[in-house]
Amino acid sequence: MNFVLKKDLDGVRLDMQTGFAQHNNNNDAVRALQAAKGYEQAPSSVADGGKQDITIAAGKNFADGRGNITVYGGYRSFSPVRQSSRDVSACAIQDQNNGTELFCGGSSNTPYGSFLPLSDRSPLIGQTLINNRNNDGTLVPYDPSYAYNYAPDNYFQRSDERITAGAFGRFEISPAAEVYGSFMFMRDHTFSQVAPSGIWLGRSFAMPCNHPLASAAQLTAFCGANAGTDTTEDVQVAYRMATAPRRDDIKFNDYRYSAGVRGDIGKGFSYDVNYMYSLVRMKETYLNDVDQDKAANALDVVSVGGVPTCRVTANGTDPDCLPINVFQPNGVTAEQAAYLFTPSRSSSRNSLSVISGTLSGDLGEMGVTVPWANHGVGLALGLERRRETLDFRADRIKQQGGTMPSDGIISVTEAYGEIEIPLIEDRPFFRSLTINGGLRYSSYDNKQNSTGFKSSYNVWTYKGEISWAPVDDLRLRGSYNRAIRAPNVSELFNSQGIGNVAGNDPCAGANPTASFEICQLTGVTQAQYGRIPDCPSAQCSTLGGGNLGLKPETADTYTLGVVITPQALRRFSLSIDYYNIKVKDYIGTIAPSLIMGQCAETGDPYFCGLFNRDPRSGAVFGLNTGYIISTTMNTGYLKTSGIDVNADYTFDVGNMGSVNIGLVGTYLLEQVSQPVPGLGSYDCKGLFGYTCGQPTPEWRHVARLSWMAPSDTTVSVSWRHIGGTKLSSLSDNPLLGAPETVVNSEIEAYNYIDLALTQVIDKRLTLRAGVNNLFDKDPPVLSSNLLQTFGNGNTYPGIFDALGRTIFVGATVNF
């Protein structure tokens, strides 16, 4: 809460707020899709996602106001919201028939159990097979009717519990020295949840050709003529353990200490010297996930006295191993699944220490003033030293999934200065004319102890600004800023690991969309071509993570603006600002959809070279064997320009109080990215999906109308507008090529109405209440195939109100 930062709180202040989400599930089109699949539907009306927040602060002034001590504490909790509670997310929406219709899809990893034979002896090599649903011991080609609906268990909103506490104080010894300090603590405990785990396609298992739990027909499909012998053949296995959802238990403990001294030293100058140290500790435990090494043991089964037994049990290596029967639907018991589940654990320790000093003053006190100005020249100088560390640790299970330990240190030394010069004041056509300039020198040293890696670089940054007010009613301003952003500890030092992204392999299937010549550039052999399995549920694997080779990105920013405050309309203000920003060597990733699309359409060796295929199956999915490389890198550039508008007007309405009207909006002119230097660029203005990710509307705004009644009542209505966007693959830019879809070709403009009420009872008590998304507008329902990184639950929760309307009430009490 903002009041925690008050320097002179004298008394006790208590703030409480509670809220929840309410939604009417009446999207008939989506519910019809779920009914067609026989999926359980969301309740007709839900109220969930409760949020509680309480903060208390107590402060005391002393020594005639020269000192203050304030302590505070807070508690916040969020209740989880499952996707099964909303009709728009109760199943995994996908598109079919060339993008002309949506349907409830799902994952090909199911409790039926599926297989991918890799042996040349198999008559069905390269085909994805699944246990027949009639459980007759036969295998049939996989088809979408077997898909597993993974959506219901997934969270829209995590459960979260946070405790905060702290204290800060100050004491003025003299005008030349005020000492101050603070301590802040935060403990956060959150759970995320996704669908149950399983054995995943992508890892090859040595399947005994005389497996005692498999039928003769199944063994023939795996081993061909070797069926029934004591040999083994490579088979990939997928089997969903539909027993318990996976849960990610994450705990954070944050500490922050700060102390300093500041004061005036005469002649218009003041100083501030400060030291700050912060520490963030994280512990993560991932529950109910299959240990793939144990899965390999449980699949390697022999007959001991007619009893199916794990080979590792028979030889004494692992007496706890339990054989699993993946050769029939729902053949894994809860006890067997419990053997397979092994928690994975990781932890991290991140720290930041900063020591800084500033000196600022008005040189006018020393006579340094431009002859045509009334105010003196302002000057600020500063020094800063920062040290940021990362120490991430992962256990065996975490490393099994491709997440490795990492460490790193970034040390920065900076010196900077800024000067502001009033040139002309109180002259005709020059109410004021001021220029401002700044210069900063930064020296970076990066180090990773585990590898011995070191790098360093020195950079200069600078800025210039001009502000001209010809009259009181009008101010014009412009600026240029050269800035850099060095890679942070995560971007530099995070370990690289495997994740998932929506996509389809252009070289997969019996009739690949890409030619053999192009697929060969991605690592496909002649024997694999036409036999490569596509990514399950359109979820391919990607290799992401840090990059020790990163260098700073450089940004050039130009702004022009006008501020209008007419004297004839005294409580009206309007500011319009144009911005143009170009970031060179932009730190980011190349979208996997762009990699797949450009390789398939152009055969460009750069993009095709980012495929790392499984050596046996040729697939780009699995556990560390097949993936698309999408690690952090210095891309070409990012360029954006637009116009920001901010308008505000307050006027009286007689004895009924006053009314305030405000608007904050942005008109986007361009959002251009160059993924690789020299290989073209694309503009995501007005687009969404695939490479462009979440919607980037040309225009969006928040407009607010507030009535302040004489009874200390304030009623506000807000209008949130998000402009419409079109699917990026409909663009004529070849870099945005991807499957087109008619049914999701555009997202219409969205408008939300919010209400808020504040009532001041007296100086001790203020009440408030509100409703956001008053009319409970559904978010857009989109195919999961095109959502990419920022999507969840068939929509973009970061842009649209996925939970429906939210209602809150709160109170602030002063003692």
C-alpha positions in Angstrom: 0.0 0.0 0.0 1.2 3.5 -0.8 0.8 4.7 2.8 3.6 2.5 3.9 6.0 4.9 2.2 4.8 7.9 4.1 7.7 9.5 5.9 5.6 11.1 8.7 2.9 8.6 9.6 1.8 9.4 13.1 -0.7 6.9 14.3 -2.0 3.6 13.0 -3.5 2.9 9.6 -5.3 -0.3 8.7 -6.2 -1.2 5.2 -8.4 -4.2 4.2 -9.7 -5.4 0.9 -11.4 -8.5 -0.3 -12.7 -9.6 -3.6 -13.6 -12.4 -5.9 -14.5 -13.2 -9.5 -18.0 -14.0 -10.8 -18.7 -15.4 -14.2 -21.8 -16.7 -16.0 -20.8 -19.6 -18.3 -23.1 -19.0 -21.2 -20.8 -19.2 -24.2 -23.1 -21.6 -26.2 -20.6 -22.1 -29.1 -17.9 -23.4 -26.8 -20.2 -25.4 -24.7 -21.4 -27.1 -27.8 -17.9 -28.1 -28.7 -17.4 -29.7 -25.3 -20.8 -31.5 -25.5 -19.8 -32.9 -28.8 -16.8 -34.6 -27.1 -18.7 -35.6 -24.0 -16.5 -33.5 -21.8 -17.7 -32.2 -18.5 -18.9 -28.6 -18.8 -18.3 -25.7 -16.5 -21.1 -24.8 -14.0 -23.6 -22.2 -15.3 -22.4 -19.7 -12.8 -19.3 -19.5 -10.6 -17.9 -17.3 -7.9 -14.3 -18.0 -7.1 -10.8 -16.6 -7.2 -11.1 -15.0 -3.8 -8.5 -12.3 -2.9 -7.8 -10.9 0.5 -5.4 -8.2 1.4 -4.8 -6.6 4.8 -2.0 -4.2 5.7 -1.4 -2.4 9.0 1.1 0.4 9.6 2.0 2.3 12.8 4.2 5.4 12.9 5.4 7.9 15.4 6.9 11.3 15.0 9.4 12.5 17.6 11.8 15.2 18.4 9.4 17.9 17.2 8.9 16.2 13.9 12.6 15.8 13.1 12.3 12.0 13.4 9.9 9.2 12.5 9.7 5.5 13.0 7.1 3.4 11.1 6.6 -0.3 11.2 4.2 -2.3 9.0 2.9 -5.7 8.2 0.7 -7.3 5.6 -1.0 -10.4 4.5 -2.4 -11.3 1.1 -3.9 -14.5 -0.3 -5.3 -15.6 -3.6 -7.5 -18.7 -4.1 -6.8 -20.8 -7.2 -9.0 -20.8 -10.2 -9.0 -24.0 -12.4 -9.7 -23.8 -16.1 -12.5 -26.3 -15.6 -14.5 -23.4 -14.0 -14.8 -21.4 -17.2 -16.5 -22.6 -20.4 -13.9 -20.8 -22.6 -11.1 -22.9 -21.1 -12.7 -26.2 -20.0 -11.2 -28.0 -23.0 -8.1 -27.4 -25.2 -9.5 -25.6 -28.2 -7.8 -26.3 -31.6 -8.7 -25.7 -35.2 -9.3 -28.1 -38.0 -10.4 -28.4 -41.7 -7.9 -25.7 -42.8 -8.8 -23.4 -40.0 -12.5 -23.2 -40.8 -13.8 -24.6 -37.4 -12.8 -25.0 -33.8 -13.0 -28.2 -31.8 -12.1 -29.6 -28.4 -8.8 -31.2 -28.9 -6.3 -32.4 -26.4 -3.0 -34.2 -25.9 -2.0 -37.4 -27.7 -0.4 -38.5 -24.4 -3.4 -40.3 -22.9 -4.3 -43.0 -20.3 -4.8 -45.3 -23.3 -1.1 -45.6 -23.9 0.6 -44.9 -27.2 3.8 -46.1 -28.9 6.3 -45.1 -31.6 8.3 -48.1 -32.9 11.8 -47.1 -34.0 13.2 -50.5 -35.0 13.8 -51.3 -38.6 12.3 -54.7 -37.8 9.0 -53.2 -36.9 6.4 -53.4 -39.7 5.0 -50.1 -38.3 8.2 -48.1 -37.8 7.6 -44.4 -37.4 3.8 -44.7 -36.9 2.2 -43.5 -33.7 0.1 -46.4 -32.3 -2.4 -46.5 -29.4 -3.9 -49.3 -27.4 -7.3 -50.1 -28.8 -10.0 -48.6 -26.6 -11.8 -52.0 -26.5 -8.8 -53.4 -24.6 -8.3 -56.4 -26.9 -4.5 -56.3 -26.9 -4.2 -54.7 -30.4 -2.7 -51.4 -31.5 -4.4 -49.0 -33.8 -3.2 -45.8 -35.5 -3.7 -42.8 -33.2 -6.5 -40.5 -34.1 -7.8 -37.3 -32.3 -10.8 -39.2 -30.8 -8.3 -40.6 -28.3 -7.1 -37.2 -27.2 -6.8 -36.4 -23.5 -8.4 -33.2 -22.3 -5.6 -31.7 -20.2 -7.2 -28.3 -19.7 -9.5 -28.8 -16.6 -6.8 -29.3 -14.0 -4.7 -26.3 -15.2 -4.8 -23.1 -13.2 -6.0 -19.7 -14.5 -5.0 -18.2 -11.2 -2.4 -19.6 -8.8 -3.0 -20.1 -5.2 -0.8 -17.6 -3.4 -0.1 -16.5 0.2 2.2 -13.6 1.0 3.3 -12.1 4.2 5.2 -8.8 4.4 6.7 -6.9 7.2 9.2 -4.0 7.6 10.2 -0.8 9.3 11.8 2.4 8.2 12.8 5.5 10.0 14.6 8.8 9.8 16.1 11.3 12.1 17.4 14.8 11.3 20.5 15.5 13.3 20.8 18.8 11.7 19.9 20.3 8.3 23.2 19.0 7.1 22.6 15.4 8.2 19.5 13.3 8.2 20.1 9.6 8.8 17.6 7.1 7.5 17.1 3.4 7.0 14.7 0.6 6.3 14.2 -3.1 6.5 11.7 -5.0 4.4 10.8 -8.7 4.4 8.5 -10.7 2.2 7.5 -14.4 2.3 5.5 -15.8 -0.6 4.2 -19.3 -1.1 2.5 -20.1 -4.4 1.3 -23.3 -6.1 0.7 -23.8 -9.8 -1.0 -26.8 -11.2 -1.2 -28.6 -14.6 -2.6 -31.8 -15.9 -1.3 -35.2 -14.6 2.2 -36.3 -15.6 3.1 -39.2 -17.8 5.8 -41.0 -19.8 6.4 -38.8 -22.8 7.1 -39.6 -26.4 10.7 -38.5 -27.1 12.7 -40.9 -25.0 13.6 -44.3 -26.5 13.1 -47.3 -24.2 14.7 -50.8 -24.8 11.5 -52.8 -25.0 11.9 -56.5 -24.3 10.6 -58.5 -27.2 9.2 -61.1 -24.8 7.6 -58.5 -22.4 5.3 -60.6 -20.2 2.6 -57.9 -20.1 2.4 -57.3 -23.8 0.2 -59.3 -26.3 1.7 -61.1 -29.2 0.2 -58.5 -31.6 1.8 -55.7 -29.7 5.2 -57.4 -29.6 5.0 -58.0 -33.3 4.3 -54.3 -33.9 7.4 -53.4 -31.8 9.9 -56.2 -32.8 8.7 -57.7 -36.0 10.2 -61.2 -36.5 12.0 -60.8 -33.2 8.8 -60.9 -31.2 8.9 -63.5 -28.4 12.7 -63.5 -28.2 14.8 -62.2 -25.4 16.1 -59.3 -27.5 15.1 -55.7 -27.1 14.1 -53.0 -29.6 13.8 -49.3 -29.3 10.3 -48.0 -28.7 9.1 -44.6 -27.6 6.2 -44.8 -25.1 3.6 -42.3 -24.0 1.3 -43.0 -21.1 -0.7 -40.5 -19.0 -0.8 -41.2 -15.2 -4.3 -39.9 -14.7 -4.0 -40.1 -10.9 -3.0 -36.6 -9.6 -2.2 -33.3 -11.3 1.3 -32.0 -11.2 1.9 -29.2 -8.7 4.7 -26.7 -8.5 5.3 -25.6 -4.9 7.4 -22.4 -5.0 8.5 -20.4 -1.9 10.2 -17.0 -1.9 11.9 -15.3 1.1 13.0 -11.7 0.3 15.0 -9.4 2.5 16.0 -5.8 1.8 18.1 -3.5 4.0 18.9 0.1 3.3 20.7 2.9 5.3 21.9 6.3 4.4 22.5 9.9 5.2 21.4 13.0 3.4 21.3 16.7 4.0 22.0 20.2 2.8 25.6 21.5 2.7 24.9 25.1 1.9 25.2 27.2 -1.3 22.1 25.4 -2.6 23.7 21.9 -2.6 22.5 18.7 -1.0 23.9 15.2 -0.9 22.6 11.6 -0.4 24.8 8.6 0.4 23.0 5.2 0.6 23.8 1.5 0.9 21.2 -1.1 0.0 21.4 -4.9 0.1 18.6 -7.3 -1.0 18.5 -11.1 -1.0 15.9 -13.3 -2.6 15.9 -17.0 -1.7 13.7 -19.4 -3.7 12.8 -23.1 -3.1 10.9 -25.1 -5.6 9.4 -28.6 -5.3 7.7 -30.1 -8.3 5.3 -32.8 -7.3 3.6 -35.8 -9.0 5.9 -35.9 -11.9 7.2 -39.1 -13.5 10.9 -39.9 -12.9 11.8 -41.0 -16.5 14.6 -43.2 -15.2 12.2 -45.1 -12.9 9.8 -45.3 -15.9 12.6 -47.0 -17.9 13.0 -49.5 -15.0 9.3 -50.2 -14.8 9.0 -50.8 -18.5 12.0 -53.3 -18.6 10.0 -56.3 -17.3 11.0 -60.0 -17.3 9.1 -63.1 -16.1 10.4 -64.5 -12.8 8.6 -67.8 -12.0 5.7 -66.6 -14.2 5.4 -63.3 -12.3 6.1 -60.0 -14.3 9.1 -58.4 -12.5 11.2 -55.4 -13.1 14.7 -56.4 -14.3 16.2 -54.1 -11.7 14.3 -55.9 -9.0 15.3 -59.3 -10.3 19.0 -58.4 -10.2 18.7 -56.5 -6.8 19.4 -53.0 -8.2 16.0 -51.6 -7.2 13.8 -53.8 -5.0 11.1 -51.1 -4.9 10.4 -51.1 -8.6 6.9 -52.0 -9.7 6.2 -53.2 -13.3 3.7 -51.0 -15.1 1.3 -52.3 -17.7 1.2 -49.7 -20.5 -0.3 -52.2 -22.9 -3.9 -51.6 -21.9 -5.9 -48.5 -21.2 -5.8 -47.2 -17.6 -3.4 -50.1 -16.8 -1.3 -48.2 -14.2 -2.5 -48.3 -10.6 -2.1 -45.6 -8.1 0.5 -47.6 -6.3 2.5 -48.1 -9.4 2.2 -44.4 -10.2 3.4 -43.5 -6.7 6.6 -45.5 -7.4 7.2 -43.5 -10.6 6.6 -40.1 -9.0 9.7 -38.5 -7.6 9.7 -34.8 -6.4 12.2 -32.6 -8.2 13.8 -29.8 -6.2 15.6 -26.6 -7.1 16.7 -23.5 -5.2 18.2 -20.2 -5.9 19.9 -17.4 -4.1 19.9 -14.0 -5.8 21.5 -10.9 -4.2 21.9 -7.2 -5.1 24.1 -4.7 -3.3 24.2 -1.1 -4.2 26.3 1.8 -2.8 25.6 5.2 -4.2 26.2 8.8 -3.7 24.6 11.9 -5.2 25.4 15.6 -5.1 22.9 18.0 -6.5 22.4 21.7 -6.3 21.3 25.1 -7.7 24.3 26.9 -9.1 22.2 30.0 -9.0 23.1 30.3 -5.3 26.6 30.8 -6.5 25.6 33.3 -9.2 25.6 30.8 -12.2 22.5 32.0 -14.0 21.9 32.8 -17.7 21.3 36.6 -18.0 17.8 36.1 -19.6 16.7 33.6 -16.9 15.5 34.0 -13.3 16.5 30.6 -12.1 20.0 29.3 -11.7 21.7 26.3 -13.4 20.9 23.0 -11.8 23.6 20.3 -11.4 23.5 16.7 -10.2 26.5 14.3 -10.0 26.6 10.7 -8.8 28.6 7.6 -8.3 27.2 4.0 -8.0 28.6 0.6 -7.4 26.3 -2.5 -7.9 26.9 -6.2 -7.5 24.3 -8.7 -8.6 24.7 -12.5 -8.0 22.9 -15.6 -9.1 23.3 -19.1 -7.6 20.8 -21.7 -8.9 20.9 -25.4 -7.9 18.9 -28.3 -9.3 18.7 -32.0 -8.1 19.0 -35.1 -10.3 15.3 -35.1 -11.3 15.4 -31.5 -12.3 18.5 -32.1 -14.4 16.8 -35.1 -16.0 14.4 -32.6 -17.5 17.2 -30.4 -18.8 17.4 -27.8 -16.1 21.0 -27.5 -14.9 22.7 -25.6 -12.1 24.0 -22.1 -12.9 25.8 -19.2 -11.2 27.0 -15.8 -12.1 28.1 -12.4 -10.9 27.6 -8.9 -12.5 29.6 -6.0 -11.1 28.9 -2.4 -12.3 30.6 0.9 -11.6 28.9 4.0 -12.8 29.5 7.8 -12.7 27.0 10.2 -14.1 26.1 13.9 -14.3 23.1 15.9 -15.3 22.7 19.6 -15.9 19.6 21.8 -16.4 20.0 25.3 -17.8 17.1 27.8 -17.8 17.9 29.9 -20.9 15.1 32.4 -21.1 12.3 33.2 -18.6 9.4 35.7 -18.4 10.1 37.2 -21.8 7.7 37.7 -24.8 7.1 34.3 -26.4 9.4 32.8 -23.8 7.6 32.1 -20.5 10.4 29.6 -20.1 13.0 27.9 -22.3 15.1 25.2 -20.6 17.6 22.7 -21.8 18.8 19.6 -20.0 21.6 17.2 -20.6 23.0 14.1 -19.0 26.1 11.8 -19.3 26.7 8.4 -17.8 29.7 6.1 -17.8 29.2 2.4 -17.0 31.8 -0.3 -16.5 30.5 -3.9 -16.4 32.3 -7.0 -15.3 30.6 -10.4 -15.7 31.9 -13.7 -14.1 30.8 -17.3 -13.8 32.8 -19.2 -11.2 31.6 -22.7 -12.3 33.0 -22.3 -15.9 35.7 -19.6 -15.4 33.8 -17.4 -17.9 34.6 -13.7 -17.8 33.6 -10.7 -19.9 33.6 -6.9 -19.5 32.6 -3.9 -21.4 32.5 -0.1 -20.9 29.7 2.1 -22.3 28.8 5.8 -22.4 25.2 6.9 -22.5 23.8 10.4 -22.8 20.7 12.5 -23.2 19.5 15.9 -24.2 16.1 17.6 -23.6 14.5 21.0 -24.4 11.4 22.5 -23.0 9.8 25.7 -24.3 6.7 27.4 -22.9 5.9 30.4 -25.1 3.0 31.3 -22.8 1.5 29.8 -19.6 -1.0 27.9 -21.6 1.4 25.9 -23.8 4.6 24.0 -23.4 6.5 22.2 -26.1 9.2 19.6 -25.4 11.6 17.3 -27.1 14.3 14.9 -26.2 17.0 12.5 -27.4 18.2 9.7 -25.2 21.0 7.1 -25.9 20.6 4.3 -23.4 21.9 0.8 -23.0 20.5 -2.3 -21.3 23.1 -4.8 -20.3 22.0 -8.4 -20.0 20.9 -9.3 -16.5 22.0 -12.3 -14.5 19.2 -14.5 -15.7 19.7 -13.7 -19.4 23.5 -14.3 -19.1 23.8 -17.1 -16.7 20.5 -19.1 -16.5 21.0 -22.7 -17.5 19.5 -23.9 -20.8 16.6 -26.3 -20.6 13.8 -27.8 -22.6 10.3 -26.3 -22.8 7.3 -26.6 -25.0 5.8 -24.2 -27.6 2.9 -24.5 -29.9 3.9 -25.6 -33.4 3.9 -28.2 -36.1 7.0 -29.8 -37.6 7.1 -29.1 -41.4 9.0 -32.3 -41.9 6.7 -34.6 -40.0 4.0 -37.0 -41.2 3.7 -39.3 -44.1 3.3 -36.3 -46.5 5.5 -33.5 -45.0 4.8 -30.0 -46.1 8.5 -29.3 -46.6 10.6 -31.1 -49.3 13.3 -33.6 -48.5 15.9 -31.1 -49.6 14.7 -28.6 -47.0 14.2 -31.2 -44.3 17.7 -32.5 -44.9 19.0 -29.1 -43.9 17.3 -29.7 -40.5 19.0 -33.0 -40.0 16.4 -35.4 -41.5 17.8 -38.5 -43.2 16.3 -40.2 -46.3 15.2 -43.1 -44.1 13.4 -40.8 -41.7 11.6 -38.6 -44.3 7.9 -39.5 -44.3 8.2 -41.4 -41.0 8.8 -38.5 -38.5 6.1 -38.1 -35.8 4.6 -34.7 -35.5 4.7 -32.8 -32.2 2.1 -34.2 -29.8 -0.9 -31.9 -29.4 1.0 -29.4 -31.6 3.5 -29.0 -28.7 7.1 -29.0 -30.0 10.1 -28.8 -27.7 12.4 -25.8 -27.6 15.8 -25.2 -26.0 15.7 -21.9 -24.1 17.8 -20.2 -21.4 20.8 -17.9 -20.9 23.6 -17.0 -23.2 27.1 -16.1 -22.0 27.8 -14.4 -25.4 25.2 -11.6 -24.9 26.2 -8.0 -25.3 24.3 -4.9 -24.2 21.4 -3.7 -26.3 21.5 0.0 -27.4 18.5 2.2 -27.6 18.0 5.6 -29.3 14.8 7.3 -28.2 13.4 10.5 -29.7 10.3 12.3 -28.2 8.3 15.3 -29.2 5.5 16.6 -27.0 3.1 19.3 -26.2 1.3 20.2 -23.0 -1.8 22.4 -23.1 -3.1 24.0 -19.9 -5.4 26.9 -21.0 -5.9 29.6 -18.5 -9.5 30.0 -19.7 -10.1 26.3 -18.7 -8.1 26.3 -15.5 -8.6 22.6 -14.5 -8.0 21.2 -18.0 -4.8 19.7 -19.2 -3.8 17.8 -22.4 -0.5 16.3 -23.2 0.4 14.7 -26.5 3.7 13.0 -26.9 5.3 11.3 -29.9 7.9 8.6 -29.2 10.3 6.8 -31.5 12.5 4.0 -30.0 14.9 1.8 -31.8 16.8 -0.9 -29.8 19.8 -2.4 -31.6 21.1 -5.8 -30.6 17.8 -6.4 -28.9 18.0 -9.1 -26.2 15.3 -11.7 -26.9 14.6 -14.9 -28.7 13.6 -16.0 -32.2 10.0 -17.2 -32.1 9.9 -21.0 -32.9 7.0 -20.4 -35.2 9.2 -18.0 -37.2 12.0 -20.6 -37.3 9.7 -23.4 -38.5 7.9 -21.2 -41.0 11.0 -19.7 -42.6 12.8 -23.0 -42.8 9.8 -24.7 -44.5 9.1 -21.8 -46.9 12.6 -20.6 -47.8 15.1 -23.4 -46.8 17.2 -20.7 -45.2 20.3 -22.5 -43.7 20.2 -20.2 -40.7 16.7 -21.1 -39.6 16.9 -24.7 -40.7 20.1 -25.0 -38.6 18.2 -24.2 -35.4 16.6 -27.7 -35.5 18.1 -30.3 -33.3 16.4 -33.6 -34.2 16.2 -36.8 -32.2 18.8 -39.1 -33.8 16.4 -42.1 -34.0 13.0 -40.7 -34.7 13.9 -37.4 -36.3 11.3 -35.6 -34.1 11.7 -32.2 -32.5 10.1 -33.1 -29.2 11.1 -35.3 -26.2 13.5 -35.2 -23.3 16.6 -33.4 -24.4 16.8 -35.3 -27.7 14.8 -33.3 -30.1 14.1 -29.5 -30.0 14.3 -26.2 -31.7 17.0 -23.8 -30.5 15.4 -20.6 -29.1 17.9 -19.5 -26.5 18.3 -15.8 -25.5 20.4 -13.9 -28.0 21.1 -10.5 -29.5 18.6 -10.3 -32.3 18.6 -7.6 -34.9 16.6 -4.7 -33.6 13.2 -3.7 -32.1 11.7 -0.5 -33.3 8.5 1.1 -32.0 6.9 4.5 -32.4 3.6 5.9 -31.4 1.6 8.8 -29.8 0.6 8.9 -26.1 -2.4 11.0 -25.2 -3.3 12.1 -21.6 -6.2 14.4 -21.1 -7.8 15.5 -17.8 -10.6 18.0 -17.0 -12.4 18.8 -13.7 -15.4 21.1 -13.5 -18.0 22.0 -10.9 -21.7 21.1 -11.2 -23.2 23.7 -8.9 -24.1 22.3 -5.5 -23.8 18.8 -6.7 -20.0 18.7 -6.4 -17.6 18.3 -9.3 -16.9 16.0 -12.2 -13.6 14.8 -13.5 -13.0 13.4 -17.0 -9.8 11.7 -17.9 -8.3 9.7 -20.8 -5.0 7.9 -21.2 -4.4 6.3 -24.6 -1.7 5.2 -27.0 -1.8 5.1 -30.8 0.8 2.7 -32.1 2.5 3.6 -35.3 4.8 0.7 -35.6 6.2 -2.3 -33.7 8.9 -3.7 -36.0 11.3 -6.5 -35.2 14.3 -7.8 -37.0 15.0 -11.3 -35.7 18.4 -11.7 -37.3 20.6 -9.0 -38.8 20.2 -8.9 -42.6 17.3 -11.3 -42.8 14.4 -8.9 -43.0 11.9 -7.5 -40.5 8.2 -7.6 -39.7 5.7 -5.2 -38.1 3.3 -6.6 -35.5 1.2 -3.4 -35.3 -2.5 -4.5 -35.3 -1.6 -8.2 -35.3 -1.6 -11.2 -32.9 -0.7 -14.8 -32.7 2.2 -17.0 -33.8 5.4 -14.9 -34.1 3.7 -11.7 -33.0 2.4 -13.3 -29.8 -0.2 -11.4 -27.7 -2.3 -8.7 -29.4 -0.6 -5.4 -30.3 -3.6 -3.1 -31.1 -3.1 0.2 -32.9 -5.1 2.1 -30.3 -6.0 1.4 -26.7 -7.1 3.6 -23.9 -8.6 4.0 -20.5 -11.2 6.7 -20.1 -12.6 7.6 -16.7 -15.6 9.7 -15.6 -15.8 10.5 -11.8 -18.3 12.4 -9.8 -17.1 13.9 -6.5 -20.2 14.6 -4.5 -20.3 17.1 -1.6 -21.0 14.2 0.8 -17.4 13.0 0.2 -18.7 10.3 -2.1 -16.8 9.6 -5.3 -18.3 7.5 -8.1 -16.2 6.5 -11.1 -16.9 4.8 -14.4 -14.0 3.6 -16.4 -14.0 2.5 -20.1 -11.1 0.2 -21.1 -10.7 -0.1 -24.9 -8.4 -2.6 -26.6 -8.4 -2.1 -30.4 -9.0 -5.0 -32.8 -6.2 -7.1 -34.2 -5.7 -9.6 -37.1 -3.9 -12.9 -37.1 -0.3 -12.3 -38.0 -0.2 -15.1 -40.6 -2.7 -13.1 -42.8 0.0 -10.5 -43.3 1.8 -10.4 -46.6 5.2 -10.4 -44.8 6.9 -13.7 -45.5 8.5 -13.7 -42.1 5.1 -14.0 -40.5 4.1 -17.0 -42.6 2.2 -19.6 -40.6 -1.0 -21.7 -40.9 -3.9 -19.4 -41.6 -7.2 -19.9 -39.8 -10.6 -18.4 -40.9 -12.3 -18.9 -37.5 -9.6 -17.0 -35.6 -8.6 -14.5 -38.4 -9.2 -11.5 -36.1 -10.0 -10.4 -32.5 -12.6 -7.7 -32.5 -12.2 -4.5 -30.5 -12.8 -5.1 -26.8 -14.5 -2.7 -24.4 -14.7 -3.2 -20.7 -16.7 -1.0 -18.2 -15.5 -0.8 -14.6 -17.3 0.9 -11.6 -15.8 2.2 -8.4 -17.3 3.9 -5.3 -15.4 5.6 -2.5 -17.1 7.0 0.6 -15.2 9.0 3.2 -17.1 8.6 6.4 -14.8 10.8 8.4 -11.1 11.4 8.6 -10.7 8.0 10.3 -12.7 5.8 7.9 -12.9 5.5 4.1 -14.9 2.7 2.4 -14.6 1.6 -1.2 -16.2 -0.9 -3.5 -16.0 -1.7 -7.2 -16.7 -4.0 -10.1 -14.3 -4.6 -13.0 -15.7 -6.0 -16.3 -19.2 -5.0 -15.2 -21.0 -6.8 -18.0 -18.9 -10.1 -17.6 -17.6 -10.0 -21.1 -16.0 -13.3 -22.3 -12.4 -13.2 -23.5 -11.8 -14.2 -27.1 -11.7 -17.9 -27.6 -8.6 -18.8 -29.7 -7.0 -22.0 -31.0 -4.2 -23.1 -28.7 -2.1 -23.8 -31.9 -1.5 -20.0 -32.4 -1.3 -18.7 -28.9 2.5 -19.3 -28.5 4.2 -18.0 -25.3 1.7 -15.6 -23.8 -1.4 -17.7 -24.1 -3.2 -19.8 -21.5 -6.7 -21.3 -21.4 -7.4 -20.6 -25.1 -7.0 -16.8 -24.7 -4.5 -14.1 -23.6 -5.1 -13.6 -19.8 -2.5 -10.8 -19.7 -4.6 -8.7 -22.1 -8.3 -9.8 -21.6 -10.3 -10.4 -18.4 -10.2 -14.2 -18.4 -12.0 -14.7 -15.1 -15.1 -12.6 -15.9 -16.3 -9.8 -13.7 -14.3 -9.1 -10.5 -15.9 -7.6 -7.4 -14.1 -6.0 -4.4 -14.8 -4.1 -1.2 -12.3 -2.4 1.1 -11.8 0.0 3.9 -9.0 2.2 5.3 -9.1 3.0 9.0 -6.9 5.6 10.7 -6.4 5.6 14.5 
